[in-house]
């Protein structure tokens, strides 16, 4: 049993390393992930690397391609739109529930996340800002106390992280990111679900058009989606 637990923990550590590298762009979309190289670099056997890659495949971050092995999922226009649409649907529902609940404690909990976003931006730490951004939105969903909703959000969390990195590059003023979140919280605090959803839509779609244009030509056709 201890051997099984050890292998499982090694697999998770390898998966965490690869997730992080993909999320921050250290490993680019379309890049091959070679088992032997990863195993040598991390000082582990190939077995947990193989299991970690399969896990990332299940999470939608890696594709297992015949004769090529594992590659980081290429950025595609349709998938980007689809993910943002799903994220909007989940969070719009969460906003309605929070506005109906009128819970001041929930607003304060969310506010602490927004201040972490602002602090990261002031430091010029884009990676921390993206992490704080996602943490705030996950907290928003978690505050609905709807386990099915949260599980749905968590199932796509790593893909959301990847695409947030792509769209967040296109903020002309870094502080706009924190300001958008403050406006969202103000609308939720006031119980104005319509206004809150409008702000959420603008926030999540911010940078979408620029991100789509920036994708390389070979990823633009619907045939590759």
C-alpha positions as CSV (number, residue, x, y, z in Angstrom):
1,X,0.0,0.0,0.0
2,X,2.8,2.4,0.9
3,X,4.4,1.9,-2.5
4,X,1.1,2.7,-4.2
5,X,0.7,5.9,-2.2
6,X,4.2,6.9,-2.9
7,X,3.7,6.5,-6.7
8,X,0.4,8.4,-6.5
9,X,2.1,11.3,-4.7
10,X,4.9,11.4,-7.2
11,X,2.4,11.4,-10.1
12,X,0.6,14.4,-8.5
13,X,3.9,16.3,-8.0
14,X,4.9,15.7,-11.6
15,X,1.4,16.8,-12.7
16,X,1.6,19.9,-10.6
17,X,4.9,20.9,-12.2
18,X,3.6,20.4,-15.7
19,X,0.3,22.2,-15.0
20,X,2.3,25.2,-13.7
21,X,4.6,25.3,-16.7
22,X,1.7,25.1,-19.1
23,X,-0.3,27.8,-17.2
24,X,2.6,30.3,-17.1
25,X,3.6,29.7,-20.7
26,X,6.9,28.1,-20.0
27,X,5.8,25.2,-22.1
28,X,4.0,26.6,-25.2
29,X,0.8,25.2,-26.8
30,X,1.6,22.5,-29.3
31,X,4.9,21.6,-27.6
32,X,5.8,18.0,-27.2
33,X,6.1,16.6,-23.6
34,X,8.7,13.8,-23.8
35,X,8.4,11.3,-21.0
36,X,12.1,10.4,-20.8
37,X,13.2,14.1,-20.7
38,X,10.7,15.0,-18.0
39,X,11.6,11.9,-15.9
40,X,15.4,12.8,-16.1
41,X,14.8,16.4,-15.3
42,X,12.6,15.7,-12.3
43,X,14.6,12.7,-11.1
44,X,11.7,10.2,-11.3
45,X,10.9,7.1,-13.2
46,X,8.9,7.2,-16.4
47,X,5.8,5.6,-14.9
48,X,4.6,8.5,-12.8
49,X,5.4,10.9,-15.7
50,X,3.2,8.8,-18.0
51,X,0.4,8.8,-15.4
52,X,0.7,12.5,-14.9
53,X,0.4,13.1,-18.7
54,X,-2.7,10.9,-18.8
55,X,-4.1,13.0,-15.9
56,X,-3.4,16.2,-17.7
57,X,-5.0,14.7,-20.8
58,X,-8.2,14.1,-18.8
59,X,-8.1,17.7,-17.7
60,X,-7.9,19.0,-21.3
61,X,-4.4,20.4,-21.0
62,X,-2.6,17.7,-23.0
63,X,-3.4,15.7,-26.1
64,X,-2.1,12.2,-26.7
65,X,-1.3,12.1,-30.4
66,X,-0.5,8.9,-32.3
67,X,3.2,8.8,-33.3
68,X,3.9,12.1,-31.5
69,X,3.0,11.3,-27.9
70,X,1.8,14.0,-25.5
71,X,1.6,17.6,-26.7
72,X,0.3,20.7,-24.9
73,X,-3.2,21.4,-26.3
74,X,-2.9,23.9,-29.1
75,X,-4.8,27.2,-28.6
76,X,-7.8,27.2,-30.8
77,X,-10.4,29.9,-31.5
78,X,-13.5,27.7,-31.0
79,X,-12.2,26.1,-27.8
80,X,-11.4,29.5,-26.4
81,X,-14.9,30.8,-27.1
82,X,-16.5,27.6,-25.8
83,X,-14.5,27.8,-22.5
84,X,-15.4,31.4,-22.0
85,X,-19.1,30.7,-22.7
86,X,-19.1,27.9,-20.2
87,X,-17.3,30.0,-17.6
88,X,-19.8,32.8,-18.1
89,X,-22.8,30.5,-17.7
90,X,-21.4,29.1,-14.4
91,X,-20.5,32.5,-12.9
92,X,-23.6,34.3,-14.1
93,X,-25.6,31.7,-12.2
94,X,-23.4,32.2,-9.1
95,X,-23.9,36.0,-9.3
96,X,-27.7,35.6,-9.3
97,X,-27.5,33.4,-6.2
98,X,-25.2,35.8,-4.3
99,X,-27.4,38.8,-5.2
100,X,-30.4,36.9,-3.8
101,X,-28.6,35.9,-0.7
102,X,-27.5,39.4,0.3
103,X,-24.6,38.2,2.4
104,X,-22.2,40.9,3.5
105,X,-19.6,38.4,4.8
106,X,-19.4,36.9,1.3
107,X,-18.6,40.3,-0.2
108,X,-15.8,40.8,2.3
109,X,-14.4,37.4,1.6
110,X,-14.3,38.3,-2.1
111,X,-12.9,41.7,-1.4
112,X,-9.8,40.1,0.1
113,X,-9.2,38.3,-3.2
114,X,-9.5,41.5,-5.2
115,X,-6.9,43.2,-3.0
116,X,-4.5,40.3,-3.7
117,X,-5.1,40.9,-7.4
118,X,-4.3,44.6,-6.9
119,X,-1.2,43.9,-4.8
120,X,0.2,41.5,-7.4
121,X,-0.4,44.0,-10.2
122,X,1.5,46.7,-8.2
123,X,4.4,44.3,-7.9
124,X,4.3,43.6,-11.6
125,X,3.7,39.9,-10.9
126,X,1.4,38.8,-13.7
127,X,1.6,35.2,-12.7
128,X,0.3,36.0,-9.2
129,X,-2.4,38.3,-10.5
130,X,-3.8,35.5,-12.8
131,X,-3.7,33.1,-9.8
132,X,-5.5,35.7,-7.6
133,X,-8.0,36.4,-10.3
134,X,-9.0,32.7,-10.7
135,X,-9.0,32.3,-6.9
136,X,-11.5,35.2,-6.6
137,X,-13.8,33.7,-9.2
138,X,-13.6,30.2,-7.7
139,X,-14.5,31.8,-4.3
140,X,-17.5,33.5,-5.9
141,X,-18.7,30.1,-7.2
142,X,-18.0,28.4,-3.9
143,X,-20.0,30.9,-1.9
144,X,-23.2,29.7,-3.6
145,X,-22.8,26.5,-1.5
146,X,-23.7,24.5,-4.6
147,X,-21.4,21.5,-4.7
148,X,-22.4,20.5,-8.3
149,X,-21.7,24.0,-9.6
150,X,-18.3,24.2,-7.8
151,X,-17.4,20.7,-9.1
152,X,-18.2,21.8,-12.7
153,X,-16.1,24.9,-12.3
154,X,-13.2,23.0,-10.7
155,X,-13.3,20.5,-13.6
156,X,-12.3,23.2,-16.0
157,X,-10.2,25.3,-13.7
158,X,-6.8,24.4,-15.3
159,X,-8.1,25.2,-18.7
160,X,-9.5,28.5,-17.5
161,X,-6.1,29.3,-16.1
162,X,-4.5,28.7,-19.5
163,X,-6.9,30.9,-21.4
164,X,-6.9,33.7,-18.7
165,X,-3.1,33.9,-19.3
166,X,-3.8,34.5,-23.0
167,X,-6.6,37.1,-22.7
168,X,-5.1,39.0,-19.7
169,X,-2.1,40.0,-21.8
170,X,-4.4,42.5,-23.6
171,X,-5.2,44.8,-20.7
172,X,-3.9,48.3,-21.7
173,X,-3.8,49.3,-18.0
174,X,-2.9,46.6,-15.5
175,X,-5.0,48.3,-12.8
176,X,-8.1,47.9,-15.0
177,X,-8.2,44.2,-13.9
178,X,-8.6,45.1,-10.2
179,X,-11.0,47.9,-11.0
180,X,-13.3,45.5,-12.9
181,X,-13.4,43.2,-9.9
182,X,-14.2,46.1,-7.6
183,X,-17.1,47.1,-9.8
184,X,-18.4,43.5,-9.8
185,X,-18.3,43.3,-6.1
186,X,-20.1,46.7,-5.7
187,X,-22.9,45.4,-8.0
188,X,-23.3,42.2,-6.1
189,X,-23.2,44.1,-2.8
190,X,-26.1,46.2,-4.1
191,X,-28.0,43.1,-5.1
192,X,-28.0,44.3,-8.8
193,X,-27.7,41.0,-10.6
194,X,-28.2,42.6,-14.1
195,X,-25.4,45.1,-13.6
196,X,-23.1,42.5,-12.0
197,X,-23.6,40.1,-15.0
198,X,-22.9,43.0,-17.4
199,X,-19.6,43.7,-15.6
200,X,-18.8,40.0,-15.5
201,X,-19.4,39.6,-19.2
202,X,-17.1,42.6,-20.1
203,X,-14.5,41.3,-17.7
204,X,-14.4,37.7,-19.0
205,X,-14.5,38.8,-22.6
206,X,-11.9,41.5,-22.1
207,X,-9.0,40.8,-24.5
208,X,-10.9,38.0,-26.3
209,X,-10.8,39.6,-29.7
210,X,-7.1,40.4,-29.4
211,X,-6.3,36.9,-28.2
212,X,-8.2,35.4,-31.2
213,X,-6.4,37.6,-33.7
214,X,-3.0,36.7,-32.0
215,X,-3.5,33.0,-32.6
216,X,-1.3,31.6,-35.3
217,X,-3.0,31.0,-38.7
218,X,-2.8,27.2,-38.5
219,X,-5.1,27.3,-35.5
220,X,-7.8,29.5,-37.1
221,X,-9.7,27.0,-39.2
222,X,-12.6,25.2,-37.8
223,X,-11.1,21.9,-39.1
224,X,-8.5,22.0,-36.4
225,X,-11.0,22.5,-33.6
